[in-house]
Amino acid sequence: MIKKKILLVIPYNRGTIGLCSLNLYKSLLKSATTEVRCAMIHKFENGYDELEHCEYCIKGRSHGLRRFIMPFIERKWLRKIKKEFSPDVTISTLFSCSTVNVLAGGKETKIGIFHSPHTQVKEKGKIEYLITLFTYHYIYPHLDYLYCVSNEVRNSIVNSFSSINPQQVEVVYNIHDKENIVNKSLEKLSEMEQEVFKFPVILYCGRLDKNKAPDRILQAFIRQKELFPYIQLVYIGQDVDHLWSGLYEEAINAGIGERVHYWGRQNNPYKYMRHAKVLVSCSYSEGLPGVIIESMLLNTPVITTNSSEGVWEILSCDGDYSSDLNGIYIAGKGIITSNNSFKLIEEYDTDIKNLSEALRVILNESFEKVPFLFEKNILPEYVVSKYI
């Protein structure tokens, strides 16, 4: 039997996108009809073990003038791999990888994966955003398929870029390794962690950055501090925007410093998800937040701001989707709250009020273990069939 050759082009070996890439890689390797090779642009220390043997272009990040010549180095590197491997399909798992994939040429089918609306790049500055618009207009039309992780991401491309054929753009969700998530969730908590988790815990899991807005859950928690005097708030994730010191100062000023904890970036967040009372995602903008899916796979209910149509898809209520939600929406396994301060900063206090109300509801009520209907969309065998 002739196997289909698939070249997976991934950005790096850690973080959320690294995990999405790894899950796809492992699932493709299990297929009897494929021969898979992985090419990684940046290799970092302490990355995912299963990606250790992947060939890479550069160790760590590019610094100084090297950053400006890296696109040429990456293009040459990937072109060499394509010439040696002769893939039938290349799959690039982040938009920056898709740029390199297209520029490296080749006659194979090229698939790019898109995780968030292009408008999310605006927060990085005008120059970065203009470069993004250029690549969407002039480079990504040369992809054979653009696979988007939610309907909102797909719509942002189809409605914004006439140079891209809508028939090239599909919704294909990220694979989640449920067995691995469940197994890791069974890891025992340390004694220090058990001391915190003997009380109900609100869990924030993700980078501490301005888009993910960790301040919003703290402000909502402060409003409920007297109604729930024993509840704990735990943050896990890398503090990329150096926000923790300010958050902790706010907590101390509110008299709850001993109930707010920051445990940094964790290799196994699932053991915390399993024991948490609720997981909260309070971002301004998302695509398809994987942390919500992971929490629901462990039967832990979620609260999420209305950060994308994707959260409505995950909660299987996208038929009721509204970008202008003004209060809270109670779904089967969680609650969606308003996110209008994403557009109007004057709405910040209202969003906090609604997030606080969602906390009150979910901490007072027991959410039934209703079926996770969205789960079928993220099963490895279903997703892999879209690529081969």
One Martini backbone bead per residue (centre of mass of N, CA, C, O) as a GRO file, in nm:
protein
  388
    1MET     BB    1   0.095   0.038   0.024
    2ILE     BB    2   0.047   0.368  -0.042
    3LYS     BB    3   0.152   0.639   0.128
    4LYS     BB    4   0.077   0.935   0.263
    5LYS     BB    5   0.256   1.233   0.260
    6ILE     BB    6   0.320   1.415   0.568
    7LEU     BB    7   0.383   1.759   0.646
    8LEU     BB    8   0.460   1.908   0.954
    9VAL     BB    9   0.425   2.258   1.040
   10ILE     BB   10   0.573   2.402   1.325
   11PRO     BB   11   0.658   2.650   1.557
   12TYR     BB   12   0.656   2.471   1.836
   13ASN     BB   13   0.710   2.278   2.169
   14ARG     BB   14   0.486   2.471   2.308
   15GLY     BB   15   0.199   2.524   2.431
   16THR     BB   16  -0.098   2.540   2.273
   17ILE     BB   17   0.004   2.501   1.979
   18GLY     BB   18   0.191   2.269   2.046
   19LEU     BB   19  -0.040   2.079   2.139
   20CYS     BB   20  -0.206   2.078   1.882
   21SER     BB   21   0.025   1.964   1.710
   22LEU     BB   22   0.070   1.703   1.870
   23ASN     BB   23  -0.214   1.578   1.840
   24LEU     BB   24  -0.197   1.559   1.531
   25TYR     BB   25   0.061   1.396   1.505
   26LYS     BB   26  -0.028   1.142   1.666
   27SER     BB   27  -0.277   1.079   1.485
   28LEU     BB   28  -0.124   1.045   1.215
   29LEU     BB   29   0.066   0.812   1.311
   30LYS     BB   30  -0.184   0.603   1.350
   31SER     BB   31  -0.208   0.595   1.058
   32ALA     BB   32  -0.189   0.350   0.797
   33THR     BB   33  -0.189   0.581   0.542
   34THR     BB   34   0.069   0.730   0.674
   35GLU     BB   35   0.351   0.955   0.633
   36VAL     BB   36   0.534   1.127   0.890
   37ARG     BB   37   0.656   1.468   0.920
   38CYS     BB   38   0.846   1.697   1.133
   39ALA     BB   39   0.856   2.063   1.134
   40MET     BB   40   1.045   2.297   1.335
   41ILE     BB   41   1.124   2.618   1.395
   42HIS     BB   42   1.109   2.622   1.720
   43LYS     BB   43   1.332   2.520   1.984
   44PHE     BB   44   1.263   2.439   2.315
   45GLU     BB   45   1.302   2.407   2.626
   46ASN     BB   46   1.082   2.203   2.781
   47GLY     BB   47   0.923   2.046   2.593
   48TYR     BB   48   0.768   1.819   2.420
   49ASP     BB   49   0.879   1.502   2.404
   50GLU     BB   50   0.738   1.405   2.126
   51LEU     BB   51   0.918   1.655   1.972
   52GLU     BB   52   1.231   1.603   1.992
   53HIS     BB   53   1.282   1.460   1.693
   54CYS     BB   54   1.232   1.704   1.549
   55GLU     BB   55   1.305   1.907   1.314
   56TYR     BB   56   1.496   2.219   1.312
   57CYS     BB   57   1.588   2.561   1.270
   58ILE     BB   58   1.576   2.685   1.578
   59LYS     BB   59   1.699   2.784   1.885
   60GLY     BB   60   1.469   2.945   1.999
   61ARG     BB   61   1.498   3.269   1.955
   62SER     BB   62   1.506   3.558   1.773
   63HIS     BB   63   1.765   3.810   1.755
   64GLY     BB   64   1.780   4.097   1.634
   65LEU     BB   65   1.878   4.084   1.308
   66ARG     BB   66   1.785   3.786   1.271
   67ARG     BB   67   1.478   3.840   1.245
   68PHE     BB   68   1.499   3.956   0.939
   69ILE     BB   69   1.628   3.671   0.815
   70MET     BB   70   1.447   3.426   0.894
   71PRO     BB   71   1.251   3.389   0.651
   72PHE     BB   72   1.484   3.291   0.463
   73ILE     BB   73   1.580   3.052   0.633
   74GLU     BB   74   1.308   2.901   0.652
   75ARG     BB   75   1.259   2.865   0.350
   76LYS     BB   76   1.516   2.700   0.289
   77TRP     BB   77   1.468   2.474   0.494
   78LEU     BB   78   1.187   2.376   0.388
   79ARG     BB   79   1.265   2.322   0.095
   80LYS     BB   80   1.462   2.092   0.161
   81ILE     BB   81   1.256   1.901   0.292
   82LYS     BB   82   1.066   1.877   0.049
   83LYS     BB   83   1.276   1.756  -0.145
   84GLU     BB   84   1.332   1.496   0.029
   85PHE     BB   85   1.016   1.402   0.090
   86SER     BB   86   0.776   1.455  -0.099
   87PRO     BB   87   0.497   1.569  -0.034
   88ASP     BB   88   0.141   1.565  -0.051
   89VAL     BB   89   0.124   1.714   0.236
   90THR     BB   90   0.088   2.030   0.402
   91ILE     BB   91   0.085   2.129   0.755
   92SER     BB   92   0.006   2.437   0.908
   93THR     BB   93  -0.038   2.543   1.265
   94LEU     BB   94   0.031   2.847   1.175
   95PHE     BB   95   0.036   3.138   1.007
   96SER     BB   96   0.348   3.162   0.995
   97CYS     BB   97   0.384   2.878   0.866
   98SER     BB   98   0.217   2.937   0.610
   99THR     BB   99   0.408   3.139   0.491
  100VAL     BB  100   0.649   2.945   0.461
  101ASN     BB  101   0.503   2.728   0.298
  102VAL     BB  102   0.448   2.900   0.047
  103LEU     BB  103   0.745   3.014  -0.004
  104ALA     BB  104   0.868   2.712  -0.043
  105GLY     BB  105   0.678   2.564  -0.207
  106GLY     BB  106   0.535   2.336  -0.415
  107LYS     BB  107   0.288   2.075  -0.531
  108GLU     BB  108   0.142   2.035  -0.289
  109THR     BB  109  -0.084   2.021  -0.051
  110LYS     BB  110  -0.204   2.313   0.126
  111ILE     BB  111  -0.241   2.353   0.485
  112GLY     BB  112  -0.402   2.588   0.700
  113ILE     BB  113  -0.410   2.696   1.038
  114PHE     BB  114  -0.673   2.880   1.219
  115HIS     BB  115  -0.724   3.026   1.558
  116SER     BB  116  -0.785   3.336   1.476
  117PRO     BB  117  -0.863   3.636   1.426
  118HIS     BB  118  -0.691   3.886   1.263
  119THR     BB  119  -0.771   4.124   1.467
  120GLN     BB  120  -0.587   4.033   1.711
  121VAL     BB  121  -0.322   4.183   1.602
  122LYS     BB  122  -0.371   4.484   1.678
  123GLU     BB  123  -0.234   4.477   1.971
  124LYS     BB  124   0.070   4.476   1.828
  125GLY     BB  125   0.017   4.681   1.604
  126LYS     BB  126   0.025   4.836   1.299
  127ILE     BB  127   0.251   4.686   1.151
  128GLU     BB  128   0.163   4.397   1.216
  129TYR     BB  129  -0.119   4.428   1.083
  130LEU     BB  130  -0.028   4.497   0.794
  131ILE     BB  131   0.122   4.231   0.750
  132THR     BB  132  -0.125   4.053   0.788
  133LEU     BB  133  -0.292   4.164   0.553
  134PHE     BB  134  -0.091   4.091   0.333
  135THR     BB  135  -0.092   3.781   0.373
  136TYR     BB  136  -0.394   3.741   0.319
  137HIS     BB  137  -0.401   3.871   0.030
  138TYR     BB  138  -0.108   3.726  -0.105
  139ILE     BB  139  -0.057   3.428   0.037
  140TYR     BB  140  -0.312   3.251   0.133
  141PRO     BB  141  -0.436   3.194  -0.156
  142HIS     BB  142  -0.201   2.956  -0.194
  143LEU     BB  143  -0.373   2.791  -0.043
  144ASP     BB  144  -0.588   2.521  -0.057
  145TYR     BB  145  -0.640   2.533   0.264
  146LEU     BB  146  -0.848   2.677   0.530
  147TYR     BB  147  -0.835   2.592   0.866
  148CYS     BB  148  -1.084   2.648   1.109
  149VAL     BB  149  -1.167   2.645   1.466
  150SER     BB  150  -1.412   2.834   1.372
  151ASN     BB  151  -1.666   3.023   1.251
  152GLU     BB  152  -1.542   3.300   1.313
  153VAL     BB  153  -1.278   3.261   1.163
  154ARG     BB  154  -1.401   3.206   0.891
  155ASN     BB  155  -1.568   3.472   0.863
  156SER     BB  156  -1.322   3.668   0.881
  157ILE     BB  157  -1.213   3.576   0.604
  158VAL     BB  158  -1.454   3.580   0.403
  159ASN     BB  159  -1.540   3.893   0.481
  160SER     BB  160  -1.228   4.029   0.422
  161PHE     BB  161  -1.117   3.828   0.165
  162SER     BB  162  -1.152   3.819  -0.177
  163SER     BB  163  -0.883   3.649  -0.252
  164ILE     BB  164  -1.043   3.426  -0.101
  165ASN     BB  165  -1.184   3.130  -0.141
  166PRO     BB  166  -1.450   3.002   0.030
  167GLN     BB  167  -1.393   2.695  -0.058
  168GLN     BB  168  -1.111   2.692   0.111
  169VAL     BB  169  -1.295   2.735   0.371
  170GLU     BB  170  -1.286   2.564   0.688
  171VAL     BB  171  -1.417   2.372   0.957
  172VAL     BB  172  -1.161   2.257   1.193
  173TYR     BB  173  -1.100   2.103   1.469
  174ASN     BB  174  -0.930   2.037   1.741
  175ILE     BB  175  -0.749   1.811   1.892
  176HIS     BB  176  -0.828   1.594   2.179
  177ASP     BB  177  -0.671   1.409   2.443
  178LYS     BB  178  -0.861   1.254   2.659
  179GLU     BB  179  -0.692   1.030   2.788
  180ASN     BB  180  -0.460   1.216   2.880
  181ILE     BB  181  -0.626   1.413   3.050
  182VAL     BB  182  -0.742   1.209   3.251
  183ASN     BB  183  -0.476   1.086   3.352
  184LYS     BB  184  -0.348   1.358   3.454
  185SER     BB  185  -0.584   1.431   3.658
  186LEU     BB  186  -0.485   1.192   3.871
  187GLU     BB  187  -0.284   1.352   3.991
  188LYS     BB  188  -0.143   1.440   4.272
  189LEU     BB  189  -0.158   1.660   4.508
  190SER     BB  190  -0.010   1.861   4.693
  191GLU     BB  191  -0.014   1.975   5.006
  192MET     BB  192  -0.051   2.271   4.929
  193GLU     BB  193  -0.284   2.223   4.727
  194GLN     BB  194  -0.480   2.084   4.925
  195GLU     BB  195  -0.521   2.331   5.109
  196VAL     BB  196  -0.677   2.484   4.886
  197PHE     BB  197  -0.878   2.239   4.775
  198LYS     BB  198  -1.060   2.220   5.039
  199PHE     BB  199  -1.170   2.440   4.877
  200PRO     BB  200  -1.327   2.617   4.666
  201VAL     BB  201  -1.232   2.662   4.311
  202ILE     BB  202  -1.114   2.913   4.107
  203LEU     BB  203  -1.004   2.876   3.766
  204TYR     BB  204  -0.712   2.999   3.602
  205CYS     BB  205  -0.612   2.913   3.252
  206GLY     BB  206  -0.337   3.103   3.146
  207ARG     BB  207  -0.224   3.365   3.034
  208LEU     BB  208  -0.086   3.673   3.150
  209ASP     BB  209  -0.277   3.896   2.967
  210LYS     BB  210  -0.459   4.145   2.821
  211ASN     BB  211  -0.659   3.962   2.662
  212LYS     BB  212  -0.726   3.759   2.910
  213ALA     BB  213  -0.802   3.930   3.159
  214PRO     BB  214  -0.744   3.857   3.484
  215ASP     BB  215  -0.887   4.102   3.629
  216ARG     BB  216  -1.189   4.019   3.594
  217ILE     BB  217  -1.205   3.783   3.797
  218LEU     BB  218  -1.112   3.941   4.041
  219GLN     BB  219  -1.340   4.155   4.046
  220ALA     BB  220  -1.569   3.944   4.069
  221PHE     BB  221  -1.466   3.813   4.331
  222ILE     BB  222  -1.477   4.062   4.515
  223ARG     BB  223  -1.796   4.084   4.500
  224GLN     BB  224  -1.808   3.773   4.649
  225LYS     BB  225  -1.642   3.754   4.925
  226GLU     BB  226  -1.886   3.742   5.140
  227LEU     BB  227  -2.066   3.512   5.024
  228PHE     BB  228  -1.765   3.356   4.974
  229PRO     BB  229  -1.528   3.314   5.225
  230TYR     BB  230  -1.371   3.028   5.101
  231ILE     BB  231  -1.297   3.099   4.836
  232GLN     BB  232  -1.072   3.031   4.567
  233LEU     BB  233  -0.801   3.176   4.365
  234VAL     BB  234  -0.646   3.031   4.069
  235TYR     BB  235  -0.340   3.083   3.899
  236ILE     BB  236  -0.238   2.958   3.570
  237GLY     BB  237   0.053   3.079   3.412
  238GLN     BB  238   0.213   3.293   3.216
  239ASP     BB  239   0.360   3.619   3.286
  240VAL     BB  240   0.393   3.807   3.010
  241ASP     BB  241   0.273   4.108   3.131
  242HIS     BB  242   0.321   4.158   3.432
  243LEU     BB  243   0.038   4.125   3.637
  244TRP     BB  244   0.053   3.997   3.924
  245SER     BB  245   0.134   4.226   4.118
  246GLY     BB  246  -0.129   4.389   4.069
  247LEU     BB  247  -0.329   4.170   4.153
  248TYR     BB  248  -0.225   4.125   4.443
  249GLU     BB  249  -0.270   4.412   4.540
  250GLU     BB  250  -0.575   4.406   4.500
  251ALA     BB  251  -0.628   4.171   4.694
  252ILE     BB  252  -0.516   4.306   4.948
  253ASN     BB  253  -0.702   4.560   4.940
  254ALA     BB  254  -0.962   4.352   4.960
  255GLY     BB  255  -0.881   4.117   5.180
  256ILE     BB  256  -0.773   3.842   4.975
  257GLY     BB  257  -0.470   3.746   4.955
  258GLU     BB  258  -0.503   3.443   5.085
  259ARG     BB  259  -0.715   3.361   4.824
  260VAL     BB  260  -0.481   3.432   4.616
  261HIS     BB  261  -0.319   3.245   4.346
  262TYR     BB  262   0.019   3.183   4.206
  263TRP     BB  263   0.165   2.897   3.999
  264GLY     BB  264   0.218   2.929   3.721
  265ARG     BB  265   0.359   2.725   3.507
  266GLN     BB  266   0.208   2.411   3.400
  267ASN     BB  267   0.231   2.080   3.290
  268ASN     BB  268  -0.041   2.005   3.482
  269PRO     BB  269  -0.367   2.132   3.473
  270TYR     BB  270  -0.576   1.888   3.515
  271LYS     BB  271  -0.570   1.849   3.826
  272TYR     BB  272  -0.716   2.122   3.871
  273MET     BB  273  -0.969   2.092   3.702
  274ARG     BB  274  -1.087   1.843   3.850
  275HIS     BB  275  -1.107   2.012   4.141
  276ALA     BB  276  -1.270   2.232   4.044
  277LYS     BB  277  -1.558   2.421   4.044
  278VAL     BB  278  -1.436   2.637   3.827
  279LEU     BB  279  -1.381   2.763   3.503
  280VAL     BB  280  -1.218   3.068   3.380
  281SER     BB  281  -1.288   3.276   3.090
  282CYS     BB  282  -1.183   3.641   3.031
  283SER     BB  283  -1.162   3.721   2.746
  284TYR     BB  284  -1.181   3.924   2.465
  285SER     BB  285  -1.024   3.718   2.257
  286GLU     BB  286  -1.107   3.431   2.052
  287GLY     BB  287  -1.159   3.123   1.914
  288LEU     BB  288  -1.094   2.808   2.050
  289PRO     BB  289  -1.090   2.741   2.370
  290GLY     BB  290  -0.930   2.467   2.501
  291VAL     BB  291  -0.975   2.495   2.812
  292ILE     BB  292  -1.280   2.443   2.799
  293ILE     BB  293  -1.272   2.160   2.684
  294GLU     BB  294  -1.098   2.029   2.905
  295SER     BB  295  -1.290   2.084   3.140
  296MET     BB  296  -1.539   1.930   3.016
  297LEU     BB  297  -1.395   1.651   3.000
  298LEU     BB  298  -1.390   1.677   3.340
  299ASN     BB  299  -1.671   1.800   3.446
  300THR     BB  300  -1.606   2.111   3.449
  301PRO     BB  301  -1.734   2.395   3.476
  302VAL     BB  302  -1.804   2.709   3.298
  303ILE     BB  303  -1.675   3.041   3.247
  304THR     BB  304  -1.746   3.280   2.977
  305THR     BB  305  -1.680   3.502   2.776
  306ASN     BB  306  -1.781   3.672   2.473
  307SER     BB  307  -1.504   3.601   2.273
  308SER     BB  308  -1.675   3.398   2.084
  309GLU     BB  309  -1.839   3.173   1.890
  310GLY     BB  310  -1.685   2.922   1.996
  311VAL     BB  311  -1.816   2.902   2.283
  312TRP     BB  312  -2.095   2.823   2.167
  313GLU     BB  313  -2.007   2.567   2.030
  314ILE     BB  314  -1.903   2.413   2.278
  315LEU     BB  315  -2.200   2.460   2.430
  316SER     BB  316  -2.428   2.405   2.215
  317CYS     BB  317  -2.548   2.739   2.142
  318ASP     BB  318  -2.510   2.879   1.847
  319GLY     BB  319  -2.815   2.944   1.782
  320ASP     BB  320  -2.786   3.193   2.017
  321TYR     BB  321  -2.595   3.381   1.902
  322SER     BB  322  -2.434   3.685   2.044
  323SER     BB  323  -2.228   3.967   2.023
  324ASP     BB  324  -2.449   4.140   2.231
  325LEU     BB  325  -2.435   4.041   2.506
  326ASN     BB  326  -2.576   4.176   2.826
  327GLY     BB  327  -2.547   3.925   3.011
  328ILE     BB  328  -2.647   3.600   3.069
  329TYR     BB  329  -2.574   3.253   2.965
  330ILE     BB  330  -2.731   2.944   3.019
  331ALA     BB  331  -2.592   2.637   2.995
  332GLY     BB  332  -2.533   2.307   3.040
  333LYS     BB  333  -2.190   2.359   3.126
  334GLY     BB  334  -2.249   2.682   3.152
  335ILE     BB  335  -2.135   3.034   3.121
  336ILE     BB  336  -2.219   3.333   2.950
  337THR     BB  337  -2.071   3.656   2.917
  338SER     BB  338  -2.023   3.960   2.877
  339ASN     BB  339  -1.807   4.168   2.614
  340ASN     BB  340  -1.834   4.495   2.558
  341SER     BB  341  -1.541   4.611   2.641
  342PHE     BB  342  -1.396   4.539   2.375
  343LYS     BB  343  -1.534   4.811   2.245
  344LEU     BB  344  -1.633   4.939   2.537
  345ILE     BB  345  -1.493   5.054   2.823
  346GLU     BB  346  -1.763   5.147   2.967
  347GLU     BB  347  -1.847   4.822   3.006
  348TYR     BB  348  -1.673   4.697   3.231
  349ASP     BB  349  -1.859   4.696   3.483
  350THR     BB  350  -2.082   4.521   3.356
  351ASP     BB  351  -1.907   4.272   3.303
  352ILE     BB  352  -1.835   4.225   3.600
  353LYS     BB  353  -2.121   4.188   3.704
  354ASN     BB  354  -2.183   3.935   3.524
  355LEU     BB  355  -1.949   3.761   3.624
  356SER     BB  356  -2.039   3.764   3.920
  357GLU     BB  357  -2.316   3.633   3.872
  358ALA     BB  358  -2.205   3.368   3.758
  359LEU     BB  359  -2.064   3.285   4.017
  360ARG     BB  360  -2.313   3.271   4.195
  361VAL     BB  361  -2.460   3.054   4.034
  362ILE     BB  362  -2.231   2.826   4.019
  363LEU     BB  363  -2.181   2.815   4.340
  364ASN     BB  364  -2.494   2.744   4.413
  365GLU     BB  365  -2.496   2.534   4.183
  366SER     BB  366  -2.566   2.220   4.022
  367PHE     BB  367  -2.428   2.080   3.754
  368GLU     BB  368  -2.509   1.874   3.532
  369LYS     BB  369  -2.402   1.574   3.359
  370VAL     BB  370  -2.405   1.652   3.064
  371PRO     BB  371  -2.360   1.606   2.756
  372PHE     BB  372  -2.077   1.641   2.533
  373LEU     BB  373  -2.150   1.720   2.217
  374PHE     BB  374  -1.875   1.841   2.097
  375GLU     BB  375  -1.674   1.597   2.115
  376LYS     BB  376  -1.702   1.471   1.823
  377ASN     BB  377  -1.523   1.711   1.682
  378ILE     BB  378  -1.233   1.610   1.851
  379LEU     BB  379  -1.183   1.347   1.736
  380PRO     BB  380  -0.926   1.203   1.580
  381GLU     BB  381  -1.071   1.041   1.347
  382TYR     BB  382  -1.232   1.285   1.242
  383VAL     BB  383  -1.007   1.496   1.188
  384VAL     BB  384  -0.807   1.329   1.011
  385SER     BB  385  -1.005   1.290   0.767
  386LYS     BB  386  -0.957   1.596   0.669
  387TYR     BB  387  -0.638   1.541   0.581
  388ILE     BB  388  -0.667   1.237   0.409
   0.00000   0.00000   0.00000
